[in-house]
């Protein structure tokens, strides 16, 4: 039976496989008896995956001797919480029966596509489910799914917890999930089994995730814009975090760090309007501090030194120096991973998403509340103008600035670039594209000088282990740092001063 306007509200968590037994023991202490099922689910799409491209998933699932068909839309997702339309009903066999779907579901899949649908991948997993009472008399179905998704010869493990709201308010899902995230290292999971199956069928592996444009609109309020920007930053961090712990691809650390830096820039931009609670800010600082040294060593070993290597005459000496530096880098990476795990990022992500959804900043005087609810567009214009002025002043005085002042200028440019990217959908593309490009060039140029400064410090600390190779690199960095400071950066800052604000 299908409800007239079915909406599924669930919170999904990734559970480390080594924590499955601990989770089952915790659930055994509850009075709710579990129900276990072996589930085989077949997903249908066109050979070109036209349905998934439209954010629609069609599946047929065997539960014991029964078959169920389900049609889902992508809906809204953030921090593991999703709200989406879902149409589910019993059918006679293991292929879709279109006569059983209501009209609003049929509208999601044009008739021309229905004839092209074929099985594209399957999931096989054991589901252990409990029906629990949650905060505020909520009813929550908790399901532990352990198995795999299969597409042809390829497969990928499944180990996740789904909390589906049967009655009550969504906050009850967060109240339950936060304890598990703190004790069992669960992390919010936005990607569905269907999305994993599509990627597997395409042969696409996991990859670092860069920031994406934030979908802001002119009818948004200031606080709506704040929530959307923060959620976009959190989504980028959440997507890269598994790779930070499990992959040697340095781009995961880079993009996770970018996500946290963008979040800090957003919080600073909105600091007088939507202040973050101290405990959430402390968590952000802890995670950012853990990533920083690892990124510094990655830049030194993977970006800075390969450029210098061809100019060093003794390859054996260079390799001995690199071996010593790589050993330092490995130690820092191991320390970073331990610190990230100890910080319980899953719990921090859930707590911050919960705060955003609750609009936790609203406990303020009425005058401040008026600003929060005012239109976003004029506020964004003022924010961009406020960030632009000190950059122009610093660019004019660049040649007289000391090293600390140039570092502050680089940070101001980076924050302004992030702000321009946050608000880019509010303004026309033509002039702001040039503005963002010039900001990026100036930031990158000043960043290279900063990278050289950081590399100098790392090499100086490790100089006893690197021998002549380290001495050569220190001399090279000193020369390049002076060259960058006096030339390239000054040219980009001149370009910046010539620009007219587009807002």
C-alpha positions in Angstrom: 0.0 0.0 0.0 1.3 3.5 -0.9 0.6 6.7 1.0 -0.6 9.7 -1.1 2.6 11.7 -0.6 5.2 9.3 0.8 8.3 10.9 2.1 11.2 8.9 3.6 13.2 10.6 6.3 16.4 8.7 7.3 19.8 9.2 8.7 22.6 7.0 7.3 25.9 6.2 9.0 29.0 4.3 7.8 30.0 1.8 10.4 33.6 0.5 10.5 33.4 -3.3 9.9 35.5 -3.9 13.1 32.8 -2.2 15.1 29.9 -4.5 14.0 30.1 -6.8 17.0 30.3 -3.8 19.4 27.2 -2.3 17.8 25.2 -5.6 18.0 26.1 -5.9 21.7 24.9 -2.3 22.4 21.6 -3.1 20.6 21.2 -6.4 22.5 20.9 -4.3 25.7 17.7 -2.8 24.3 14.3 -4.4 24.8 13.4 -4.4 21.1 13.8 -7.8 19.5 15.8 -7.7 16.2 14.4 -9.0 12.9 17.0 -10.5 10.5 16.5 -10.8 6.8 18.7 -11.8 3.8 18.0 -9.2 1.1 18.8 -9.4 -2.6 18.0 -6.2 -4.4 18.0 -5.8 -8.2 18.3 -2.2 -9.6 17.0 -1.3 -13.0 18.1 1.5 -15.3 18.7 2.1 -19.0 22.0 1.0 -20.4 23.0 4.7 -20.4 21.8 5.1 -16.8 19.1 7.7 -17.7 17.2 7.2 -14.4 20.2 7.7 -12.1 21.1 10.8 -14.2 17.7 12.2 -13.2 18.1 11.3 -9.5 15.7 8.4 -9.6 16.3 4.8 -8.4 14.1 1.8 -9.3 14.7 -1.5 -7.5 13.0 -4.8 -7.0 13.9 -6.6 -3.7 13.3 -10.1 -2.6 12.3 -10.4 1.1 11.9 -14.1 1.9 9.3 -15.3 -0.7 7.9 -11.8 -1.3 8.9 -9.3 -3.9 8.8 -5.5 -3.3 9.3 -2.8 -5.9 10.5 0.7 -4.9 10.9 3.9 -6.7 12.9 6.7 -5.0 13.9 10.2 -5.8 17.2 11.7 -4.8 15.6 14.4 -2.6 17.5 16.5 -0.1 20.6 15.1 1.6 23.1 16.6 4.1 25.1 15.2 6.9 23.7 11.7 6.4 20.1 13.0 6.7 17.9 12.6 3.6 14.3 13.4 2.8 13.0 12.0 -0.5 9.9 10.6 -2.1 9.5 6.9 -2.0 6.9 4.6 -3.5 6.9 0.9 -2.4 4.5 -2.0 -2.9 4.3 -5.8 -3.3 4.5 -7.4 -6.7 4.2 -10.9 -8.1 7.7 -11.4 -9.5 11.2 -10.0 -9.8 10.6 -7.4 -12.5 8.9 -4.0 -12.2 5.1 -3.9 -12.5 4.2 -0.5 -13.7 0.5 -1.1 -13.2 1.1 -1.0 -9.4 2.6 2.5 -9.2 0.5 5.6 -8.6 0.3 8.3 -11.2 2.8 10.6 -9.5 5.4 7.8 -9.5 4.8 7.0 -13.1 5.4 10.7 -14.0 9.0 10.2 -12.8 9.8 7.6 -15.4 8.5 8.5 -19.0 7.0 5.6 -20.8 9.7 5.7 -23.5 12.3 4.8 -20.8 10.3 2.0 -19.2 10.8 -0.3 -22.2 14.6 0.3 -22.1 15.1 -0.7 -18.5 17.4 -3.7 -17.6 19.0 -5.0 -14.4 22.3 -3.0 -14.0 23.6 -4.1 -10.6 22.5 -5.9 -7.4 23.0 -5.6 -3.6 23.3 -8.7 -1.3 23.3 -8.0 2.4 22.0 -9.2 5.8 19.7 -6.7 7.5 19.2 -6.7 11.2 16.5 -4.3 12.2 15.0 -3.0 15.4 12.1 -0.7 16.1 13.0 1.8 18.8 11.4 4.6 20.7 13.4 7.8 20.4 13.4 11.4 21.7 10.0 13.0 22.0 8.1 9.7 21.6 9.6 9.3 18.1 9.5 5.8 16.5 12.7 4.9 14.6 13.6 1.8 12.6 17.3 1.0 13.0 18.7 -1.3 10.4 22.3 -2.7 10.2 23.2 -3.7 6.7 26.3 -5.9 6.1 27.0 -7.3 2.7 28.1 -6.0 -0.8 27.0 -4.3 -3.9 27.8 -6.2 -7.2 28.0 -5.0 -10.8 29.3 -7.7 -13.1 32.7 -8.9 -11.8 33.1 -5.9 -9.6 32.0 -5.7 -5.9 32.2 -3.3 -3.0 31.4 -4.0 0.7 28.4 -2.5 2.5 28.5 -1.8 6.2 26.1 0.9 7.3 23.4 1.8 9.7 20.1 3.3 8.6 17.8 5.2 11.0 14.4 5.7 9.4 11.9 8.0 11.1 8.5 6.3 11.4 6.9 8.9 13.6 8.2 12.1 15.3 10.7 14.8 14.5 14.0 14.3 12.6 16.0 15.6 15.6 15.3 12.2 17.2 17.5 10.6 14.6 20.5 12.8 15.5 20.0 12.2 19.2 20.3 8.5 18.6 23.2 8.6 16.1 25.4 11.0 18.0 26.1 8.4 20.8 27.1 5.8 18.2 29.4 8.2 16.3 31.2 9.0 19.6 31.6 5.4 20.7 31.9 3.5 17.5 33.5 6.0 15.1 30.4 6.1 12.8 30.5 8.8 10.1 27.4 10.3 8.3 26.9 8.8 4.9 25.2 10.6 2.1 25.8 8.3 -0.8 23.1 5.6 -1.3 23.5 2.0 -2.2 22.1 2.9 -5.6 24.7 5.6 -6.2 27.5 3.2 -5.2 26.1 0.6 -7.6 26.0 3.1 -10.5 29.6 4.1 -9.9 30.6 0.4 -9.6 28.9 -0.4 -12.9 30.7 2.5 -14.6 34.0 1.3 -13.1 34.4 4.5 -11.2 36.5 4.2 -8.0 36.5 6.6 -5.1 38.2 9.9 -5.8 39.0 13.2 -3.9 36.1 15.7 -4.0 36.6 19.4 -4.8 34.3 22.2 -3.7 31.2 22.7 -5.8 29.2 25.9 -6.4 26.7 26.6 -3.6 23.2 26.9 -4.9 22.2 30.3 -3.4 19.2 32.3 -4.8 18.2 35.9 -4.4 15.0 35.0 -2.4 17.1 33.4 0.4 17.5 35.0 3.8 20.9 35.7 5.3 20.6 32.6 7.6 19.5 30.4 4.8 22.6 31.3 2.8 24.7 30.6 5.9 23.2 27.2 6.4 23.6 26.3 2.7 27.3 27.4 2.6 28.2 25.5 5.8 26.5 22.4 4.6 28.4 22.5 1.3 31.7 22.8 3.2 30.7 19.9 5.5 29.7 17.8 2.5 33.2 18.3 0.9 34.9 17.3 4.2 32.7 14.3 4.7 33.3 13.1 1.2 37.1 13.3 1.6 37.5 12.0 5.2 37.5 8.3 4.4 40.3 8.8 1.9 42.3 10.8 4.5 42.3 7.7 6.7 42.6 5.0 4.1 44.4 6.4 0.9 47.9 7.5 0.1 46.5 10.0 -2.4 47.6 13.3 -1.0 44.7 15.1 -2.6 42.3 13.7 0.0 44.2 15.5 2.8 44.3 18.6 0.6 40.6 18.7 -0.2 39.6 17.9 3.4 41.7 20.8 4.6 40.3 23.1 1.9 36.8 22.1 3.1 37.6 23.1 6.7 39.3 26.3 5.6 36.3 27.3 3.6 34.1 26.5 6.6 36.2 28.7 8.8 36.1 31.5 6.2 32.3 31.2 6.1 32.1 31.3 9.9 34.3 34.4 10.0 32.2 36.0 7.2 29.0 35.5 9.3 30.5 35.8 12.7 28.3 38.8 13.7 25.2 37.1 12.5 25.4 33.3 13.1 27.9 32.5 15.8 29.1 28.9 16.2 29.0 27.4 19.7 32.4 27.0 21.4 32.4 23.2 21.5 31.7 23.0 17.7 34.4 25.6 17.0 36.9 23.6 19.2 36.2 20.5 17.1 36.8 22.4 13.9 40.1 23.7 15.2 41.2 20.2 16.3 40.5 18.7 12.9 42.2 21.5 11.0 45.2 21.3 13.3 45.6 17.6 12.6 45.5 18.0 8.9 47.9 21.0 8.7 51.3 19.4 9.2 50.5 16.4 7.0 49.6 18.8 4.1 52.8 20.8 4.7 54.9 17.6 4.3 52.9 16.5 1.3 53.6 19.9 -0.5 57.3 19.7 0.4 57.8 16.1 -0.8 55.3 15.9 -3.7 55.3 19.4 -5.1 58.3 21.5 -4.0 61.2 19.0 -4.1 60.4 17.4 -7.5 60.8 20.8 -9.1 64.3 21.2 -7.6 65.5 17.6 -8.1 66.6 17.9 -11.7 69.0 20.7 -10.7 70.9 18.7 -8.1 74.0 16.9 -9.6 74.2 13.8 -7.3 71.2 11.6 -7.7 72.3 9.1 -5.0 72.7 11.9 -2.5 69.3 13.2 -3.5 67.6 9.8 -2.9 69.2 9.5 0.5 67.9 12.9 1.5 64.4 12.1 0.1 64.4 8.8 2.0 65.0 10.6 5.2 62.3 13.2 4.4 59.8 10.6 3.4 60.3 8.9 6.8 59.4 12.1 8.5 56.4 12.5 6.3 55.2 9.0 7.1 55.4 9.7 10.8 53.5 12.9 10.5 50.8 11.2 8.4 50.4 8.4 11.0 50.1 11.0 13.7 47.5 12.9 11.7 45.4 9.8 11.2 45.5 9.0 14.9 44.5 12.5 15.8 41.7 12.6 13.3 40.2 9.3 14.7 40.6 10.5 18.3 38.7 13.7 17.4 35.6 11.7 16.5 34.8 13.6 13.3 31.6 11.7 12.7 30.1 13.0 16.0 31.3 16.5 15.2 29.7 16.4 11.7 26.4 15.2 13.1 26.4 17.8 15.9 27.2 20.6 13.5 24.5 19.4 11.0 22.0 19.2 13.8 22.8 22.7 14.9 22.4 24.0 11.3 19.0 22.2 10.9 17.8 23.6 14.3 18.9 27.1 13.3 20.9 27.1 16.6 22.1 30.7 16.2 18.6 32.1 16.7 19.1 32.6 20.5 19.9 36.3 20.0 18.3 39.7 20.5 15.5 40.7 18.2 17.6 43.2 16.3 20.1 40.5 15.4 17.3 38.1 14.4 16.1 40.8 12.0 19.5 40.7 10.2 19.4 36.9 10.1 16.1 36.9 8.3 16.8 39.8 6.0 17.4 39.2 2.2 20.8 37.6 1.4 21.7 39.7 -1.7 22.3 43.1 -0.2 24.1 41.5 2.8 26.3 39.6 0.4 27.2 42.8 -1.5 28.2 44.6 1.7 30.2 41.5 2.8 32.2 41.4 -0.5 32.8 45.1 -0.4 34.0 44.9 3.2 36.5 42.1 2.3 37.7 43.9 -0.8 38.8 47.2 0.8 41.7 45.9 3.0 43.1 43.8 0.1 43.4 46.9 -2.1 45.1 48.8 0.7 47.6 45.9 1.2 48.2 45.6 -2.6 49.1 49.3 -2.8 51.6 49.0 0.1 52.9 45.6 -0.9 56.5 46.5 -1.4 56.7 48.0 2.1 55.0 45.1 3.8 57.0 42.8 6.1 56.7 39.0 5.9 54.0 38.8 8.6 52.0 41.5 6.8 52.3 39.7 3.5 51.1 36.5 5.1 48.1 38.4 6.5 47.4 39.8 3.0 47.4 36.3 1.5 44.9 35.1 4.1 42.7 38.1 3.4 42.8 37.4 -0.4 42.0 33.7 0.3 39.0 34.6 2.4 37.7 37.0 -0.2 38.1 34.4 -2.9 36.1 31.9 -0.8 33.4 34.6 -0.2 33.2 35.4 -3.9 32.8 31.6 -4.6 30.1 31.3 -2.0 28.0 34.0 -3.5 28.8 33.4 -7.2 25.2 32.2 -8.0 23.8 35.6 -6.9 25.6 37.6 -9.5 26.2 37.6 -13.3 29.1 35.4 -14.4 30.9 37.8 -16.8 32.8 40.2 -14.5 33.0 38.0 -11.4 34.9 35.3 -13.3 37.7 37.8 -14.0 37.7 38.9 -10.3 37.9 35.4 -9.0 40.7 34.5 -11.5 42.8 37.5 -10.4 42.2 36.6 -6.7 43.3 33.1 -7.4 46.5 34.1 -9.2 47.4 36.5 -6.4 46.7 33.9 -3.7 48.7 31.2 -5.6 51.7 33.5 -6.1 51.8 34.6 -2.4 51.1 30.9 -1.5 54.2 29.8 -3.3 56.3 32.1 -1.2 54.5 30.8 1.9 55.1 27.2 0.8 58.8 28.0 0.5 58.8 29.5 4.0 57.2 26.4 5.4 59.5 24.1 3.5 62.5 26.1 4.9 61.3 25.3 8.4 60.7 21.6 7.8 64.0 21.2 6.1 65.9 23.1 8.8 64.4 20.8 11.4 65.4 17.7 9.4 68.8 19.1 8.2 70.8 16.6 10.2 69.2 13.7 8.3 69.4 15.2 4.8 73.1 16.1 4.5 74.3 18.1 1.4 70.9 17.6 -0.4 69.2 19.6 2.4 71.7 22.4 2.2 71.2 22.7 -1.5 67.4 22.9 -1.2 67.6 25.5 1.5 69.8 27.7 -0.8 67.3 27.2 -3.7 64.3 28.1 -1.5 66.0 31.3 -0.3 66.6 32.5 -3.8 63.1 31.6 -5.1 61.4 33.1 -2.1 63.0 36.5 -2.7 62.3 36.3 -6.4 58.6 35.5 -5.8 58.2 38.3 -3.3 59.6 40.9 -5.5 58.2 39.9 -8.9 55.3 37.7 -9.6 53.1 38.6 -6.6 53.5 42.3 -7.2 52.3 41.9 -10.8 49.2 40.0 -9.7 48.4 42.5 -7.1 48.6 45.3 -9.6 46.0 43.4 -11.7 43.8 43.2 -8.7 43.9 46.9 -8.0 42.7 47.6 -11.6 39.6 45.6 -11.1 36.2 47.2 -10.5 33.9 45.4 -8.0 31.2 43.4 -9.9 28.7 43.5 -7.0 
